[in-house]
Amino acid sequence: MTSNARKIVLDLISGGMTKAAIADEIGYGRASVSRWINEPDYNGAHIEAAVLERYSRFPCPHLKSDITPKDCAAHALRTCPTSNTRDARHWRACQACPHRPEAKS
């Protein structure tokens, strides 16, 4: 289990969130999440990916706030907006951003 994903989940649990609530939010069963946390041999790469997709954040240089990888990809990988100058500026900033994800073929 990646320490970042594990740290995210353990911080959520220590903040009062239950394993069942975390499991519901990432789309897996509570037992699977519990095994992923407690059993070092459990192959939970799929759970780890779901945790990171749902809970990881990084600072967006354009918005000057934290953003999820999914939201980042939605801004960066869309076609250039032509009807809204604010959206066009955001899109242009995304094209040179170090966080910009690669487009999937």
Rosetta constraint file for C-alpha pairs under 8 A:
AtomPair CA 1 CA 5 HARMONIC 7.13 0.50
AtomPair CA 1 CA 6 HARMONIC 6.50 0.50
AtomPair CA 1 CA 36 HARMONIC 7.50 0.50
AtomPair CA 1 CA 37 HARMONIC 8.00 0.50
AtomPair CA 1 CA 40 HARMONIC 7.47 0.50
AtomPair CA 1 CA 44 HARMONIC 7.06 0.50
AtomPair CA 1 CA 45 HARMONIC 7.22 0.50
AtomPair CA 1 CA 48 HARMONIC 6.78 0.50
AtomPair CA 2 CA 6 HARMONIC 6.14 0.50
AtomPair CA 2 CA 48 HARMONIC 7.26 0.50
AtomPair CA 3 CA 7 HARMONIC 5.77 0.50
AtomPair CA 4 CA 8 HARMONIC 6.17 0.50
AtomPair CA 5 CA 9 HARMONIC 6.34 0.50
AtomPair CA 5 CA 48 HARMONIC 5.99 0.50
AtomPair CA 5 CA 51 HARMONIC 6.25 0.50
AtomPair CA 5 CA 52 HARMONIC 5.96 0.50
AtomPair CA 6 CA 10 HARMONIC 6.06 0.50
AtomPair CA 6 CA 37 HARMONIC 7.10 0.50
AtomPair CA 6 CA 48 HARMONIC 7.93 0.50
AtomPair CA 7 CA 11 HARMONIC 5.93 0.50
AtomPair CA 8 CA 12 HARMONIC 6.26 0.50
AtomPair CA 8 CA 51 HARMONIC 7.92 0.50
AtomPair CA 8 CA 55 HARMONIC 7.29 0.50
AtomPair CA 8 CA 56 HARMONIC 7.79 0.50
AtomPair CA 9 CA 13 HARMONIC 6.21 0.50
AtomPair CA 9 CA 22 HARMONIC 7.86 0.50
AtomPair CA 9 CA 51 HARMONIC 7.61 0.50
AtomPair CA 10 CA 14 HARMONIC 6.07 0.50
AtomPair CA 11 CA 15 HARMONIC 6.03 0.50
AtomPair CA 12 CA 16 HARMONIC 6.59 0.50
AtomPair CA 12 CA 17 HARMONIC 5.48 0.50
AtomPair CA 12 CA 18 HARMONIC 7.94 0.50
AtomPair CA 13 CA 17 HARMONIC 4.75 0.50
AtomPair CA 13 CA 18 HARMONIC 5.84 0.50
AtomPair CA 13 CA 19 HARMONIC 6.98 0.50
AtomPair CA 17 CA 21 HARMONIC 6.49 0.50
AtomPair CA 17 CA 22 HARMONIC 7.08 0.50
AtomPair CA 18 CA 22 HARMONIC 6.38 0.50
AtomPair CA 19 CA 23 HARMONIC 6.01 0.50
AtomPair CA 19 CA 30 HARMONIC 5.92 0.50
AtomPair CA 19 CA 33 HARMONIC 6.80 0.50
AtomPair CA 19 CA 34 HARMONIC 6.79 0.50
AtomPair CA 20 CA 24 HARMONIC 6.13 0.50
AtomPair CA 20 CA 29 HARMONIC 7.28 0.50
AtomPair CA 20 CA 30 HARMONIC 4.76 0.50
AtomPair CA 21 CA 25 HARMONIC 6.27 0.50
AtomPair CA 22 CA 26 HARMONIC 6.33 0.50
AtomPair CA 22 CA 30 HARMONIC 7.86 0.50
AtomPair CA 23 CA 27 HARMONIC 5.89 0.50
AtomPair CA 23 CA 28 HARMONIC 4.94 0.50
AtomPair CA 23 CA 29 HARMONIC 5.44 0.50
AtomPair CA 23 CA 30 HARMONIC 5.21 0.50
AtomPair CA 23 CA 33 HARMONIC 6.17 0.50
AtomPair CA 24 CA 28 HARMONIC 6.19 0.50
AtomPair CA 24 CA 29 HARMONIC 6.96 0.50
AtomPair CA 24 CA 30 HARMONIC 7.66 0.50
AtomPair CA 25 CA 54 HARMONIC 7.70 0.50
AtomPair CA 26 CA 47 HARMONIC 7.76 0.50
AtomPair CA 26 CA 50 HARMONIC 5.63 0.50
AtomPair CA 26 CA 51 HARMONIC 6.33 0.50
AtomPair CA 26 CA 54 HARMONIC 6.55 0.50
AtomPair CA 27 CA 50 HARMONIC 7.90 0.50
AtomPair CA 28 CA 32 HARMONIC 6.74 0.50
AtomPair CA 28 CA 33 HARMONIC 7.08 0.50
AtomPair CA 28 CA 47 HARMONIC 7.44 0.50
AtomPair CA 29 CA 33 HARMONIC 6.50 0.50
AtomPair CA 30 CA 34 HARMONIC 6.03 0.50
AtomPair CA 31 CA 35 HARMONIC 6.09 0.50
AtomPair CA 32 CA 36 HARMONIC 6.12 0.50
AtomPair CA 33 CA 37 HARMONIC 6.26 0.50
AtomPair CA 33 CA 47 HARMONIC 7.04 0.50
AtomPair CA 34 CA 38 HARMONIC 6.04 0.50
AtomPair CA 35 CA 39 HARMONIC 5.32 0.50
AtomPair CA 35 CA 42 HARMONIC 6.65 0.50
AtomPair CA 36 CA 40 HARMONIC 7.30 0.50
AtomPair CA 36 CA 42 HARMONIC 5.84 0.50
AtomPair CA 36 CA 43 HARMONIC 7.36 0.50
AtomPair CA 36 CA 44 HARMONIC 5.58 0.50
AtomPair CA 36 CA 47 HARMONIC 7.48 0.50
AtomPair CA 44 CA 48 HARMONIC 6.11 0.50
AtomPair CA 45 CA 49 HARMONIC 6.10 0.50
AtomPair CA 46 CA 50 HARMONIC 6.27 0.50
AtomPair CA 47 CA 51 HARMONIC 6.12 0.50
AtomPair CA 48 CA 52 HARMONIC 6.24 0.50
AtomPair CA 49 CA 53 HARMONIC 6.06 0.50
AtomPair CA 50 CA 54 HARMONIC 6.09 0.50
AtomPair CA 51 CA 55 HARMONIC 5.81 0.50
AtomPair CA 51 CA 56 HARMONIC 7.45 0.50
AtomPair CA 52 CA 56 HARMONIC 4.88 0.50
AtomPair CA 53 CA 68 HARMONIC 7.37 0.50
AtomPair CA 53 CA 69 HARMONIC 6.73 0.50
AtomPair CA 53 CA 70 HARMONIC 7.07 0.50
AtomPair CA 54 CA 68 HARMONIC 7.56 0.50
AtomPair CA 55 CA 68 HARMONIC 7.42 0.50
AtomPair CA 56 CA 68 HARMONIC 6.18 0.50
AtomPair CA 56 CA 69 HARMONIC 7.38 0.50
AtomPair CA 57 CA 66 HARMONIC 5.73 0.50
AtomPair CA 57 CA 67 HARMONIC 5.27 0.50
AtomPair CA 57 CA 68 HARMONIC 4.69 0.50
AtomPair CA 57 CA 69 HARMONIC 6.79 0.50
AtomPair CA 58 CA 66 HARMONIC 5.16 0.50
AtomPair CA 58 CA 67 HARMONIC 5.68 0.50
AtomPair CA 58 CA 68 HARMONIC 6.70 0.50
AtomPair CA 58 CA 69 HARMONIC 7.73 0.50
AtomPair CA 59 CA 64 HARMONIC 6.56 0.50
AtomPair CA 59 CA 65 HARMONIC 5.47 0.50
AtomPair CA 59 CA 66 HARMONIC 4.27 0.50
AtomPair CA 59 CA 67 HARMONIC 6.19 0.50
AtomPair CA 60 CA 64 HARMONIC 5.47 0.50
AtomPair CA 60 CA 65 HARMONIC 5.65 0.50
AtomPair CA 60 CA 66 HARMONIC 5.79 0.50
AtomPair CA 60 CA 67 HARMONIC 6.10 0.50
AtomPair CA 60 CA 72 HARMONIC 7.92 0.50
AtomPair CA 60 CA 99 HARMONIC 8.00 0.50
AtomPair CA 61 CA 65 HARMONIC 7.51 0.50
AtomPair CA 61 CA 97 HARMONIC 7.74 0.50
AtomPair CA 62 CA 90 HARMONIC 6.62 0.50
AtomPair CA 62 CA 93 HARMONIC 6.49 0.50
AtomPair CA 62 CA 94 HARMONIC 7.73 0.50
AtomPair CA 67 CA 71 HARMONIC 6.36 0.50
AtomPair CA 67 CA 72 HARMONIC 6.51 0.50
AtomPair CA 68 CA 72 HARMONIC 6.20 0.50
AtomPair CA 69 CA 73 HARMONIC 6.15 0.50
AtomPair CA 70 CA 74 HARMONIC 6.26 0.50
AtomPair CA 71 CA 75 HARMONIC 6.44 0.50
AtomPair CA 72 CA 76 HARMONIC 6.09 0.50
AtomPair CA 72 CA 99 HARMONIC 7.96 0.50
AtomPair CA 72 CA 100 HARMONIC 7.13 0.50
AtomPair CA 72 CA 101 HARMONIC 7.79 0.50
AtomPair CA 73 CA 77 HARMONIC 5.53 0.50
AtomPair CA 73 CA 78 HARMONIC 7.96 0.50
AtomPair CA 73 CA 100 HARMONIC 6.98 0.50
AtomPair CA 73 CA 101 HARMONIC 6.10 0.50
AtomPair CA 74 CA 78 HARMONIC 6.21 0.50
AtomPair CA 75 CA 90 HARMONIC 7.64 0.50
AtomPair CA 75 CA 91 HARMONIC 6.26 0.50
AtomPair CA 75 CA 94 HARMONIC 7.15 0.50
AtomPair CA 76 CA 91 HARMONIC 5.91 0.50
AtomPair CA 76 CA 94 HARMONIC 5.07 0.50
AtomPair CA 76 CA 95 HARMONIC 6.36 0.50
AtomPair CA 76 CA 100 HARMONIC 6.37 0.50
AtomPair CA 76 CA 101 HARMONIC 7.58 0.50
AtomPair CA 77 CA 101 HARMONIC 7.85 0.50
AtomPair CA 77 CA 103 HARMONIC 6.49 0.50
AtomPair CA 80 CA 88 HARMONIC 6.26 0.50
AtomPair CA 80 CA 91 HARMONIC 6.36 0.50
AtomPair CA 80 CA 92 HARMONIC 7.89 0.50
AtomPair CA 81 CA 85 HARMONIC 7.85 0.50
AtomPair CA 81 CA 87 HARMONIC 6.25 0.50
AtomPair CA 81 CA 88 HARMONIC 5.26 0.50
AtomPair CA 81 CA 91 HARMONIC 7.48 0.50
AtomPair CA 82 CA 88 HARMONIC 6.59 0.50
AtomPair CA 84 CA 88 HARMONIC 6.22 0.50
AtomPair CA 85 CA 89 HARMONIC 6.13 0.50
AtomPair CA 86 CA 90 HARMONIC 6.31 0.50
AtomPair CA 87 CA 91 HARMONIC 6.07 0.50
AtomPair CA 88 CA 92 HARMONIC 6.14 0.50
AtomPair CA 89 CA 93 HARMONIC 6.22 0.50
AtomPair CA 90 CA 94 HARMONIC 6.28 0.50
AtomPair CA 91 CA 95 HARMONIC 6.52 0.50
AtomPair CA 92 CA 96 HARMONIC 7.23 0.50
AtomPair CA 93 CA 97 HARMONIC 6.32 0.50
AtomPair CA 94 CA 100 HARMONIC 6.31 0.50
AtomPair CA 95 CA 100 HARMONIC 6.87 0.50
AtomPair CA 96 CA 100 HARMONIC 7.50 0.50
